[in-house]
Amino acid sequence: MCQNRYCVGVAKKEPLLQVFFYKSDAGNEPVRDWLRGLSKKDKKIIGEDIKTVQFGWPIGMPVVRALGKNLHETRSDLENRIARILFTLDNNIMVLLHGFIKKARKTPKEDLAIARKRMSKQKKTKGGD
């Protein structure tokens, strides 16, 4: 029997994706830092949505929406507001690039630009290893 997105009495399922926070050249993790500023309740909701993606990939609406060229967003409905975490995939690795509270119907161009810039840096860093 399943309750609140968790199944009781069912064998543990292995995650399909590993989840990592994007790390800047200076060693900062902007999404982790952003999450720290949210309430415990909001963090729990966002964490559950990320876990849903991690264990259920590929997954679509209403939890995930593709934004093009390997950029996706998790869609978290918080109390009286909406949060988004933009992420990219590299094989079985989900890299959390940018998080924000959505205030407009359309994803702001500035937030997309931040995520795309971080995604580009992530690819260059990986290629240099």
C-alpha positions in Angstrom: 0.0 0.0 0.0 1.4 3.4 -1.0 0.9 6.5 1.2 2.2 10.0 0.5 4.5 9.0 -2.4 6.1 6.3 -0.2 5.4 2.6 -0.4 5.1 0.4 2.7 5.9 -3.3 2.4 7.5 -3.0 -1.0 11.1 -4.0 -1.7 13.4 -1.0 -1.8 13.9 0.3 -5.3 17.3 1.5 -6.5 17.4 5.1 -7.7 17.7 5.5 -11.5 19.6 8.8 -11.2 22.3 10.0 -8.9 21.7 13.6 -7.8 24.4 16.2 -7.5 24.4 19.9 -6.8 26.2 22.1 -9.4 29.4 23.4 -7.9 31.0 26.7 -9.0 34.7 27.2 -9.7 34.9 28.8 -6.2 33.3 25.7 -4.6 29.9 27.2 -4.0 26.7 25.1 -4.5 24.1 27.8 -5.4 21.1 25.4 -5.3 22.0 24.0 -1.9 22.5 27.6 -0.6 19.1 28.6 -2.0 17.4 25.6 -0.4 18.9 26.5 3.0 17.0 29.7 2.9 13.6 28.0 2.6 11.4 26.7 5.4 11.7 23.1 6.5 8.2 22.4 5.0 9.2 23.8 1.6 12.5 21.9 1.6 10.6 18.7 2.3 8.3 19.2 -0.7 11.1 20.1 -3.1 13.1 17.1 -1.8 10.2 14.7 -2.4 9.8 16.0 -5.9 13.5 15.6 -6.7 13.3 12.1 -5.2 10.3 11.3 -7.4 12.5 12.2 -10.4 15.5 10.3 -9.1 13.5 7.1 -8.7 11.0 7.5 -11.5 13.0 8.9 -14.5 11.9 9.4 -17.2 9.0 11.4 -15.8 6.9 14.2 -17.3 4.3 16.7 -16.3 3.2 17.7 -13.8 6.5 17.0 -11.9 9.0 17.6 -14.7 8.9 19.8 -17.8 11.5 19.8 -20.6 13.0 23.2 -21.4 15.0 22.1 -24.4 18.6 20.9 -25.1 18.9 18.7 -22.0 17.5 21.3 -19.6 14.6 20.3 -17.4 12.7 21.7 -14.5 11.2 20.1 -11.4 7.9 21.8 -10.5 7.1 22.0 -6.8 3.9 23.4 -5.5 4.6 25.1 -2.2 2.1 26.8 0.1 1.0 30.0 -1.7 3.9 29.9 -4.2 5.7 27.7 -6.8 9.3 26.6 -6.8 11.4 25.4 -9.7 14.7 23.6 -9.8 16.4 23.6 -13.2 18.6 20.6 -13.9 20.5 18.7 -16.6 21.2 15.0 -17.1 24.5 13.4 -17.9 23.7 9.7 -18.4 22.4 8.7 -15.0 23.5 11.8 -13.2 21.0 14.7 -12.4 22.8 18.0 -11.8 20.8 20.6 -10.0 21.7 23.9 -11.7 19.5 26.6 -10.4 16.5 27.1 -8.0 14.0 29.9 -7.7 10.5 30.9 -6.7 8.4 31.3 -9.8 6.6 34.7 -9.8 5.4 34.8 -13.5 3.6 32.4 -15.7 6.6 31.9 -18.0 10.0 30.9 -16.7 12.1 34.1 -16.6 14.8 34.4 -19.2 17.3 35.4 -16.5 16.8 32.1 -14.7 17.1 30.1 -17.9 20.3 32.0 -18.7 21.8 31.2 -15.3 21.0 27.5 -15.7 22.3 27.3 -19.3 25.6 29.0 -18.2 26.0 26.6 -15.4 25.2 23.7 -17.6 27.9 24.8 -20.1 30.4 25.2 -17.3 29.5 21.7 -16.0 30.1 20.2 -19.4 33.5 21.9 -19.8 34.5 20.8 -16.3 33.5 17.2 -17.0 35.4 17.3 -20.3 38.5 18.5 -18.6 38.6 15.6 -16.1 
